[in-house]
């Protein structure tokens, strides 16, 4: 008996979820910048995929509170591939937003 495959219900790779989007954003940015990200401080689903804000130590100083941090906005497609990134802010690690 021959079988046929139905194309109904077949789709390409599914859109990744929030935890995977956070890992993809931090990991791909780390590869590009050559430094480890500190945290993903924001994550938002967009029409194209995901937008994440990733915090990175740009300049290590002693004491740690004198280190220079940066916040990068990372845009991912629905499968978690990096589309673009930009630095949106630099600040001293010890500085608190008001």
C-alpha positions as CSV (number, residue, x, y, z in Angstrom):
1,X,0.0,0.0,0.0
2,X,1.5,3.3,-1.0
3,X,1.4,6.2,1.3
4,X,1.4,9.9,0.4
5,X,2.6,12.7,2.5
6,X,0.2,15.5,3.1
7,X,1.7,19.0,2.9
8,X,-1.2,20.2,5.1
9,X,0.0,21.1,8.6
10,X,3.7,21.2,7.5
11,X,5.4,24.4,8.3
12,X,9.0,25.5,8.5
13,X,10.8,25.8,11.8
14,X,8.6,27.1,14.6
15,X,9.2,30.5,16.2
16,X,11.4,30.1,19.2
17,X,10.1,30.9,22.7
18,X,11.2,33.5,25.2
19,X,13.9,31.5,27.1
20,X,15.5,30.4,23.8
21,X,15.3,34.0,22.5
22,X,17.2,35.3,25.6
23,X,19.9,32.7,25.1
24,X,20.3,33.4,21.4
25,X,20.4,37.2,22.0
26,X,23.1,36.9,24.7
27,X,25.1,34.2,22.9
28,X,25.2,35.8,19.5
29,X,26.1,39.3,20.9
30,X,28.9,37.7,23.0
31,X,30.3,36.2,19.8
32,X,30.3,39.5,18.0
33,X,31.7,41.6,20.8
34,X,34.1,39.0,22.2
35,X,32.9,39.5,25.8
36,X,30.4,37.8,28.1
37,X,27.0,39.4,28.6
38,X,25.9,40.1,32.1
39,X,22.2,39.8,31.7
40,X,19.2,40.2,29.4
41,X,17.4,43.1,31.0
42,X,14.4,43.2,28.6
43,X,12.8,40.9,26.0
44,X,9.9,41.7,23.7
45,X,8.2,39.8,21.0
46,X,8.0,41.8,17.7
47,X,6.4,41.2,14.3
48,X,9.8,40.1,12.9
49,X,10.8,37.9,15.9
50,X,12.3,39.2,19.2
51,X,14.0,42.4,20.6
52,X,16.2,42.0,23.6
53,X,18.3,44.4,25.7
54,X,21.6,42.8,26.8
55,X,23.9,44.3,29.4
56,X,27.6,43.9,28.8
57,X,30.8,44.8,30.8
58,X,32.7,46.9,28.2
59,X,35.6,48.0,30.4
60,X,36.6,46.1,33.5
61,X,37.9,48.3,36.4
62,X,38.8,47.9,40.0
63,X,36.7,48.2,42.0
64,X,33.8,46.6,40.1
65,X,31.6,49.6,40.6
66,X,34.0,51.6,38.4
67,X,33.5,49.2,35.4
68,X,31.9,50.6,32.3
69,X,28.7,48.8,31.3
70,X,26.8,49.0,28.0
71,X,23.2,48.1,27.1
72,X,22.8,46.7,23.6
73,X,19.5,46.2,21.7
74,X,19.5,43.0,19.8
75,X,17.0,42.2,17.1
76,X,16.4,38.5,16.3
77,X,14.2,36.9,13.6
78,X,11.5,34.4,14.6
79,X,14.0,31.5,14.5
80,X,16.5,33.3,16.8
81,X,19.0,34.5,14.2
82,X,20.5,37.9,14.8
83,X,19.3,40.5,12.4
84,X,21.0,43.6,14.0
85,X,22.3,45.1,17.2
86,X,23.1,48.6,18.5
87,X,24.6,50.0,21.7
88,X,21.8,52.1,23.2
89,X,23.5,53.3,26.4
90,X,26.8,53.3,28.4
91,X,27.0,53.7,32.2
92,X,29.1,53.1,35.2
93,X,28.3,49.8,36.9
94,X,27.6,51.4,40.3
95,X,25.1,54.0,38.8
96,X,21.4,53.5,39.5
97,X,18.8,54.8,37.1
98,X,16.2,57.2,38.5
